[in-house]
Amino acid sequence: MRLLVCAAAFAVLVPATSWGQAAAPRGWAAQLVGTWRLVQFEDKENAAGIRDAAGRTVYKYGDMPLGLFIYTAEGYVSIQIANPANPKCVLKIDERDAVNLPVCTAAQREARAFTAYWGTYTVDMAAGVVVHHVKSDSGNGYAGTEQRRPFRLDGDRLVIGDGTTWTRVLERVR
């Protein structure tokens, strides 16, 4: 009985943030809270710093990308980005996968452009950077990393990137 009382007191007295929950963003960082629809995703160089040989802008997710970035008041982030031209097929894992769709060929699997990850976020207001602390991802290697993203807010537009070599433009969803 004494152990039960101690456990109950511990549960009440220890704040939830000590159990691994993210801290809620405050002040200026709270302006990120909400759902943002991706309207532009462009690169002039890849993550390794290699520029396109012809200096062209690369649209990995097409010229009209699909995507949502969600920042919660509790400090969580979830990001999904897809190319609407992705092949209409499934990466069949077992017989329960959408049996009415064709199974992807090897070439279609390679062509699929989709990225998703989730975790927590913090904001370095002095540097103008949001840091995504990635807990898990869709298999692109982000899990366990910190993704530093320079950003600026312009009303209901969120611009992420350095504006020179890469840019992501999002609009707040109402």
LODRENMI-298308 format. One record per atom (N, C-alpha, C): residue in one letter; chain; atom name; x, y negated, z negated. Coordinates in steps of 0.001 Angstrom, whole numbers, padded with zeros to 6 digits, m for minus. Atoms other than C-alpha are relative to their C-alpha. Layout:
LODRENMI-298308
   type   mol   atom         u         v         w
      A     A     CA         X         Y         Z
...
This chain:
LODRENMI-298308
   type   mol   atom         u         v         w
      M     A      N    000821    001189    000000
      M     A     CA    000000    000000    000000
      M     A      C    000871   m001261    000000
      R     A      N   m000900    001149    000080
      R     A     CA    002825   m002366   m000905
      R     A      C    000651   m000264    001363
      L     A      N   m000594    000125   m001328
      L     A     CA    004440   m001678    002502
      L     A      C   m000997   m000648    000964
      L     A      N    001032    000563   m000863
      L     A     CA    001147   m002516    004247
      L     A      C   m000163   m001496   m000250
      V     A      N    000121    001418    000355
      V     A     CA    000876   m005848    002386
      V     A      C    001206   m000768    000522
      C     A      N   m001217    000655   m000505
      C     A     CA    004493   m006719    003274
      C     A      C   m000055   m000145    001520
      A     A      N    000091    000042   m001463
      A     A     CA    003912   m005866    006947
      A     A      C   m001010   m001049    000437
      A     A      N    001015    000994   m000341
      A     A     CA    000757   m008002    007037
      A     A      C    000533   m001407   m000226
      A     A      N   m000570    001316    000296
      A     A     CA    002550   m010936    005403
      A     A      C    001042   m000369    001052
      F     A      N   m001018    000239   m001027
      F     A     CA    005431   m010598    007880
      F     A      C   m000663   m000427    001309
      A     A      N    000687    000299   m001253
      A     A     CA    003018   m010624    010836
      A     A      C   m000600   m001398   m000008
      V     A      N    000606    001322    000098
      V     A     CA    001349   m013794    009581
      V     A      C    001057   m001098   m000081
      L     A      N   m000990    001037    000267
      L     A     CA    004458   m015673    008524
      L     A      C    001041   m000185    001092
      V     A      N   m001030    000098   m001034
      V     A     CA    006824   m014936    011439
      V     A      C   m000638   m000515    001283
      P     A      N    000620    000546   m001208
      P     A     CA    006040   m017108    014478
      P     A      C    000165    000940    001184
      A     A      N    000010   m000874   m001178
      A     A     CA    005224   m015367    017758
      A     A      C    001225   m000198    000873
      T     A      N   m001161    000228   m000864
      T     A     CA    008191   m016997    019502
      T     A      C    001170    000888   m000395
      S     A      N   m001102   m000867    000395
      S     A     CA    010504   m014791    017472
      S     A      C   m000178    001407    000553
      W     A      N    000252   m001324   m000576
      W     A     CA    008925   m011773    019165
      W     A      C    000283    000020    001493
      G     A      N   m000403   m000011   m001403
      G     A     CA    010311   m012716    022569
      G     A      C   m000876   m000829    000910
      Q     A      N    000810    000838   m000848
      Q     A     CA    007594   m015046    023809
      Q     A      C    000775   m001267    000331
      A     A      N   m000655    001238   m000401
      A     A     CA    008694   m018132    025673
      A     A      C   m000544   m001159   m000815
      A     A      N    000444    001218    000670
      A     A     CA    008522   m021507    024000
      A     A      C   m000759   m000861    001004
      A     A      N    000785    000851   m000879
      A     A     CA    005940   m023879    025427
      A     A      C    000821   m001213    000433
      P     A      N   m000723    001172   m000465
      P     A     CA    007386   m026632    027605
      P     A      C   m000588   m001264   m000632
      R     A      N    000449    001248    000616
      R     A     CA    007194   m030154    026168
      R     A      C    000347   m001181    000890
      G     A      N   m000299    001252   m000682
      G     A     CA    007132   m033683    027523
      G     A      C   m000012    000115    001506
      W     A      N   m000113    000059   m001447
      W     A     CA    008303   m034129    031066
      W     A      C   m000134    001373    000642
      A     A      N    000046   m001362   m000540
      A     A     CA    008667   m030357    031605
      A     A      C   m001430    000503    000112
      A     A      N    001394   m000444   m000034
      A     A     CA    004949   m029898    030902
      A     A      C   m000680   m000382    001313
      Q     A      N    000586    000377   m001293
      Q     A     CA    004233   m031602    034240
      Q     A      C    000098    001124    001024
      L     A      N   m000111   m001152   m000902
      L     A     CA    005328   m028367    035948
      L     A      C   m001147    000988   m000196
      V     A      N    001027   m000983    000324
      V     A     CA    002523   m026426    034265
      V     A      C   m001116   m000044    001037
      G     A      N    001075   m000114   m000981
      G     A     CA    000013   m025188    036815
      G     A      C    000357    000992    001087
      T     A      N   m000185   m000881   m001150
      T     A     CA   m000302   m023272    040046
      T     A      C    000349   m000867    001198
      W     A      N   m000513    000748   m001136
      W     A     CA    001606   m024492    043078
      W     A      C   m000008    000887    001244
      R     A      N    000060   m000730   m001271
      R     A     CA    000984   m023383    046695
      R     A      C    001183   m000414    000864
      L     A      N   m001168    000252   m000847
      L     A     CA    004053   m023050    048917
      L     A      C   m000441   m000485    001380
      V     A      N    000324    000514   m001326
      V     A     CA    003839   m025175    052075
      V     A      C    001214   m000059    000922
      Q     A      N   m001208    000046   m000821
      Q     A     CA    007465   m025196    053249
      Q     A      C    001114    000758   m000709
      F     A      N   m001143   m000755    000512
      F     A     CA    010424   m022845    052790
      F     A      C    001037    000002    001101
      E     A      N   m001011    000070   m001057
      E     A     CA    013524   m023707    054769
      E     A      C    001407    000003   m000579
      D     A      N   m001412   m000086    000369
      D     A     CA    017236   m023041    054601
      D     A      C    000851   m000454    001175
      K     A      N   m001012    000303   m001017
      K     A     CA    020199   m024458    056461
      K     A      C    001217    000876   m000233
      E     A      N   m001040   m000986    000275
      E     A     CA    022487   m021935    054780
      E     A      C   m000590    001018   m000967
      N     A      N    000528   m001043    000876
      N     A     CA    021961   m018699    052920
      N     A      C    000585   m000116   m001407
      A     A      N   m000421    000058    001401
      A     A     CA    022559   m017964    049239
      A     A      C    001513    000109   m000161
      A     A      N   m001455   m000130    000068
      A     A     CA    026206   m017132    049986
      A     A      C    000702   m001259    000513
      G     A      N   m000590    001243   m000481
      G     A     CA    026701   m020651    051393
      G     A      C    000402    000051    001460
      I     A      N   m000344   m000136   m001421
      I     A     CA    026971   m019464    054996
      I     A      C   m001056   m000722    000827
      R     A      N    000913    000763   m000847
      R     A     CA    025440   m021927    057453
      R     A      C   m000369    000778    001248
      D     A      N    000407   m000560   m001277
      D     A     CA    023473   m020881    060492
      D     A      C    001026   m000468    001042
      A     A      N   m001072    000310   m000959
      A     A     CA    026022   m020743    063335
      A     A      C   m000326   m001198    000885
      A     A      N    000383    001104   m000873
      A     A     CA    024042   m023192    065456
      A     A      C   m000492   m001220   m000790
      G     A      N    000446    001116    000823
      G     A     CA    023155   m025452    062510
      G     A      C   m001510   m000142   m000070
      R     A      N    001462    000041   m000001
      R     A     CA    019480   m024594    062859
      R     A      C   m000564    000206   m001399
      T     A      N    000739   m000275    001227
      T     A     CA    016957   m024564    060057
      T     A      C   m000606    001389    000133
      V     A      N    000514   m001370   m000001
      V     A     CA    015948   m021007    059122
      V     A      C   m001271    000040   m000846
      Y     A      N    001280   m000153    000688
      Y     A     CA    012351   m020216    058156
      Y     A      C   m000222    001484   m000275
      K     A      N    000055   m001429    000322
      K     A     CA    012697   m016799    056504
      K     A      C   m001429    000508   m000143
      Y     A      N    001389   m000401    000225
      Y     A     CA    008981   m016738    055657
      Y     A      C   m000943   m000621    001023
      G     A      N    000805    000583   m001064
      G     A     CA    007767   m018332    058902
      G     A      C   m000219   m001488   m000202
      D     A      N    000218    001441    000093
      D     A     CA    006679   m021885    059588
      D     A      C   m001224   m000362   m000836
      M     A      N    001137    000220    000895
      M     A     CA    003547   m021474    057442
      M     A      C    000027    001075   m001089
      P     A      N   m000171   m001068    000993
      P     A     CA    004728   m019389    054450
      P     A      C   m001184    000083   m000969
      L     A      N    000993   m000214    001055
      L     A     CA    002372   m017902    051889
      L     A      C    000760    000098   m001311
      G     A      N   m000679   m000129    001274
      G     A     CA    003315   m018318    048275
      G     A      C   m000673   m000770   m001106
      L     A      N    000467    000672    001205
      L     A     CA    002354   m019260    044760
      L     A      C    001115    000001   m001025
      F     A      N   m000895    000135    001142
      F     A     CA    004559   m020534    041962
      F     A      C   m000905   m000376   m001164
      I     A      N    000849    000259    001153
      I     A     CA    002857   m020414    038571
      I     A      C    000877   m000250   m001221
      Y     A      N   m000694    000367    001230
      Y     A     CA    004250   m022192    035509
      Y     A      C   m001060   m000127   m001093
      T     A      N    001006    000064    001061
      T     A     CA    002290   m021586    032290
      T     A      C    000445   m000929   m001116
      A     A      N   m000287    000862    001144
      A     A     CA    002054   m023807    029236
      A     A      C    000808    000744   m001056
      E     A      N   m000751   m000805    000960
      E     A     CA    003581   m020932    027253
      E     A      C    001445    000219    000426
      G     A      N   m001385   m000101   m000440
      G     A     CA    006787   m021120    029300
      G     A      C    000300    001172    000915
      Y     A      N   m000211   m001101   m000935
      Y     A     CA    006267   m018272    031774
      Y     A      C   m000057   m000503    001429
      V     A      N    000014    000315   m001419
      V     A     CA    006915   m018401    035512
      V     A      C   m000243    001282    000786
      S     A      N    000239   m001118   m000911
      S     A     CA    005668   m016124    038282
      S     A      C    000032   m000557    001415
      I     A      N   m000172    000480   m001364
      I     A     CA    006643   m016516    041920
      I     A      C   m000227    001143    000982
      Q     A      N    000196   m000946   m001094
      Q     A     CA    005434   m014713    045033
      Q     A      C    000070   m000774    001307
      I     A      N   m000166    000649   m001298
      I     A     CA    006457   m015614    048582
      I     A      C   m000058    001080    001077
      A     A      N    000129   m000976   m001083
      A     A     CA    005502   m013821    051804
      A     A      C   m000081   m000706    001345
      N     A      N    000160    000462   m001368
      N     A     CA    005650   m014278    055544
      N     A      C   m001345    000518    000491
      P     A      N    001295   m000474   m000466
      P     A     CA    002094   m014161    056943
      P     A      C    000103    000915    001217
      A     A      N   m000200   m000876   m001159
      A     A     CA    003543   m012365    059978
      A     A      C    000498    001386   m000405
      N     A      N   m000431   m001332    000442
      N     A     CA    004535   m009365    057817
      N     A      C   m000805    001064    000729
      P     A      N    000737   m001064   m000683
      P     A     CA    003629   m006129    059588
      P     A      C   m001128    000527   m000878
      K     A      N    001171   m000520    000714
      K     A     CA    000223   m004750    058617
      K     A      C    000158    001508   m000178
      C     A      N   m000259   m001397    000306
      C     A     CA    001467   m001494    057175
      C     A      C    000348    000099   m001478
      V     A      N   m000329   m000191    001414
      V     A     CA    002237    000001    053785
      V     A      C    001299    000764   m000129
      L     A      N   m001188   m000768    000344
      L     A     CA    005429    001246    052232
      L     A      C   m000518    001181   m000812
      K     A      N    000683   m001125    000644
      K     A     CA    003856    004613    051444
      K     A      C    000908    000696   m001006
      I     A      N   m000721   m000674    001065
      I     A     CA    005008    006027    048146
      I     A      C   m000669    001328   m000324
      D     A      N    000731   m001247    000201
      D     A     CA    002291    008613    047587
      D     A      C   m001350   m000075    000712
      E     A      N    001250   m000094   m000760
      E     A     CA   m001074    009688    048985
      E     A      C   m001066   m001000   m000443
      R     A      N    000991    000981    000459
      R     A     CA   m002965    007061    046944
      R     A      C    000175   m001350    000665
      D     A      N   m000224    001282   m000670
      D     A     CA   m001449    004186    048926
      D     A      C   m000983   m000151    001151
      A     A      N    000992    000364   m001015
      A     A     CA   m003884    002455    051295
      A     A      C    000041    000897    001232
      V     A      N   m000050   m001001   m001071
      V     A     CA   m004529    005429    053555
      V     A      C   m000578   m000489    001317
      N     A      N    000575    000502   m001247
      N     A     CA   m006417    003325    056107
      N     A      C    000945   m000947    000743
      L     A      N   m000998    000826   m000675
      L     A     CA   m003268    001342    057009
      L     A      C    001138    000882    000498
      P     A      N   m001131   m000796   m000482
      P     A     CA   m000370    002637    059101
      P     A      C    001197   m000124   m000937
      V     A      N   m001222    000003    000798
      V     A     CA    002831    003557    057310
      V     A      C    001063   m000783    000765
      C     A      N   m001033    000821   m000634
      C     A     CA    005711    001134    057992
      C     A      C    001095    000865    000625
      T     A      N   m001175   m000617   m000608
      T     A     CA    008417    002193    060391
      T     A      C    001238   m000591   m000679
      A     A      N   m001243    000526    000572
      A     A     CA    012055    001640    059424
      A     A      C    000211   m001455    000418
      A     A      N   m000176    001367   m000492
      A     A     CA    012169   m001505    061599
      A     A      C   m000975   m000958   m000691
      Q     A      N    000982    000841    000683
      Q     A     CA    008981   m002857    059990
      Q     A      C    000386   m000229   m001455
      R     A      N   m000452    000170    001392
      R     A     CA    010344   m002234    056498
      R     A      C    001093   m001053   m000082
      E     A      N   m001097    000965   m000029
      E     A     CA    013456   m004239    057408
      E     A      C   m000510   m001414    000262
      A     A      N    000519    001308   m000385
      A     A     CA    011374   m007085    058874
      A     A      C   m000877   m000648   m001075
      R     A      N    000899    000553    001029
      R     A     CA    009112   m007525    055826
      R     A      C    000727   m001051   m000828
      A     A      N   m000574    001077    000809
      A     A     CA    009844   m010810    054134
      A     A      C   m000949   m000237   m001168
      F     A      N    000806    000178    001207
      F     A     CA    008485   m010761    050583
      F     A      C    000931   m000070   m001193
      T     A      N   m000765    000155    001224
      T     A     CA    009943   m011964    047308
      T     A      C   m000965   m000284   m001132
      A     A      N    000809    000283    001191
      A     A     CA    008382   m011893    043870
      A     A      C    000874    000214   m001223
      Y     A      N   m000631   m000217    001294
      Y     A     CA    009720   m012345    040386
      Y     A      C   m000774   m000735   m001078
      W     A      N    000644    000654    001139
      W     A     CA    008571   m013354    036917
      W     A      C    000969   m000021   m001170
      G     A      N   m000815    000130    001202
      G     A     CA    010063   m014391    033632
      G     A      C   m000428   m001222   m000772
      T     A      N    000264    001233    000727
      T     A     CA    010338   m017502    031520
      T     A      C    000750   m001124    000688
      Y     A      N   m000727    001126   m000578
      Y     A     CA    011514   m020971    032370
      Y     A      C    000284   m001051   m001059
      T     A      N   m000345    001163    000799
      T     A     CA    013213   m023913    030752
      T     A      C    000347   m001115    000975
      V     A      N   m000313    001141   m000855
      V     A     CA    013858   m027386    032085
      V     A      C    001146   m000786   m000613
      D     A      N   m001109    000874    000382
      D     A     CA    017129   m029290    031911
      D     A      C   m000349   m001366    000589
      M     A      N    000501    001273   m000502
      M     A     CA    015620   m032763    032197
      M     A      C    001129   m000929    000431
      A     A      N   m001124    000869   m000345
      A     A     CA    018985   m034530    032276
      A     A      C    000548    000326    001389
      A     A      N   m000527   m000422   m001299
      A     A     CA    020080   m032495    035309
      A     A      C   m001080    000070    001075
      G     A      N    001092   m000136   m000971
      G     A     CA    016629   m032405    036960
      G     A      C   m000087    001410    000546
      V     A      N   m000053   m001398   m000424
      V     A     CA    016778   m028601    037036
      V     A      C   m000983    000830   m000828
      V     A      N    000801   m001002    000690
      V     A     CA    014251   m025911    036202
      V     A      C    000790    001304    000095
      V     A      N   m000746   m001260    000031
      V     A     CA    015865   m022633    035151
      V     A      C   m001002    001136   m000180
      H     A      N    000848   m001191    000079
      H     A     CA    013972   m019409    035873
      H     A      C    000832    001119   m000617
      H     A      N   m000677   m001101    000682
      H     A     CA    015065   m016701    033412
      H     A      C   m000745    001267    000421
      V     A      N    000732   m001070   m000665
      V     A     CA    014078   m013687    035534
      V     A      C    000051    001293   m000806
      K     A      N    000123   m001260    000746
      K     A     CA    012833   m010611    033665
      K     A      C   m000110    001186    000954
      S     A      N    000189   m001090   m000955
      S     A     CA    011795   m008498    036667
      S     A      C   m000299   m000602    001372
      D     A      N    000261    000495   m001353
      D     A     CA    011486   m008801    040437
      D     A      C   m000399    001141    000919
      S     A      N    000473   m000973   m000983
      S     A     CA    010341   m007027    043586
      S     A      C    001126    000811    000624
      G     A      N   m001112   m000802   m000503
      G     A     CA    013733   m005456    044125
      G     A      C    001020   m000783    000790
      N     A      N   m000939    000832   m000737
      N     A     CA    015671   m008389    045535
      N     A      C    001239   m000374   m000796
      G     A      N   m001203    000236    000788
      G     A     CA    018241   m008479    042738
      G     A      C   m000050   m001189   m000941
      Y     A      N    000110    001147    000909
      Y     A     CA    016919   m011392    040667
      Y     A      C   m000101    000408   m001469
      A     A      N    000230   m000433    001382
      A     A     CA    016138   m009337    037529
      A     A      C    001256   m000202   m000845
      G     A      N   m001104    000225    000911
      G     A     CA    018304   m010382    034590
      G     A      C    000852   m001215    000325
      T     A      N   m000792    001175   m000376
      T     A     CA    019539   m013560    036277
      T     A      C   m000693   m001288   m000441
      E     A      N    000556    001334    000214
      E     A     CA    019050   m017264    035664
      E     A      C    000092   m000734    001325
      Q     A      N    000060    000701   m001273
      Q     A     CA    017949   m019101    038781
      Q     A      C   m000191   m001487   m000257
      R     A      N    000045    001462    000216
      R     A     CA    018777   m022819    038497
      R     A      C   m000524   m000651    001272
      R     A      N    000639    000620   m001150
      R     A     CA    016550   m024874    040775
      R     A      C   m000143   m001508   m000208
      P     A      N    000228    001438    000081
      P     A     CA    016950   m028626    041239
      P     A      C   m001411   m000297    000503
      F     A      N    001361    000307   m000428
      F     A     CA    013512   m030184    041542
      F     A      C   m000335   m001460   m000257
      R     A      N    000577    001315    000280
      R     A     CA    011534   m033374    041681
      R     A      C   m001507    000094    000219
      L     A      N    001450    000067   m000110
      L     A     CA    007863   m034136    041226
      L     A      C   m000379   m001317    000651
      D     A      N    000510    001188   m000666
      D     A     CA    006056   m036548    043489
      D     A      C   m001521    000138    000035
      G     A      N    001445   m000177    000109
      G     A     CA    002436   m036659    042330
      G     A      C   m000342    001479   m000060
      D     A      N    000389   m001403   m000062
      D     A     CA    000890   m033318    043292
      D     A      C    000898    000811    000923
      R     A      N   m001003   m000732   m000794
      R     A     CA    003990   m032270    045280
      R     A      C    001189    000317   m000886
      L     A      N   m001192   m000459    000706
      L     A     CA    006818   m030270    043799
      L     A      C    001015    000380    001071
      V     A      N   m001055   m000304   m000970
      V     A     CA    010048   m030225    045816
      V     A      C    001141    000649   m000767
      I     A      N   m001073   m000767    000629
      I     A     CA    012575   m027582    044810
      I     A      C    001113    000159    001030
      G     A      N   m001136   m000164   m000897
      G     A     CA    016056   m027481    046322
      G     A      C    000887   m001219   m000013
      D     A      N   m000928    001123   m000027
      D     A     CA    018969   m029718    047077
      D     A      C   m000329   m000998    001101
      G     A      N    000421    000905   m001062
      G     A     CA    017244   m031285    050100
      G     A      C    000958   m000074    001170
      T     A      N   m000989    000009   m001074
      T     A     CA    020342   m030737    052216
      T     A      C    000133    001375    000638
      T     A      N   m000193   m001352   m000531
      T     A     CA    020899   m027000    052548
      T     A      C   m001201    000906   m000224
      W     A      N    001211   m000806    000212
      W     A     CA    017614   m025646    051171
      W     A      C   m001088   m000837   m000663
      T     A      N    001143    000752    000516
      T     A     CA    014140   m026969    050406
      T     A      C   m001225    000897   m000080
      R     A      N    001295   m000658    000178
      R     A     CA    010902   m025535    049013
      R     A      C   m000972   m001112   m000381
      V     A      N    000996    001029    000287
      V     A     CA    007846   m027801    049084
      V     A      C   m001281    000712   m000413
      L     A      N    001228   m000601    000522
      L     A     CA    004784   m026945    047009
      L     A      C   m001010   m001101   m000294
      E     A      N    001079    000911    000361
      E     A     CA    001419   m028582    046430
      E     A      C   m000785    000593   m001146
      R     A      N    000775   m000462    001152
      R     A     CA   m000530   m028381    043182
      R     A      C   m001357    000500    000479
      V     A      N    001314   m000562   m000298
      V     A     CA   m003612   m026160    043433
      V     A      C   m000975   m000580   m001003
      R     A      N    001011    000597    000903
      R     A     CA   m006699   m027822    041983
      R     A      C   m000907    001060   m000576
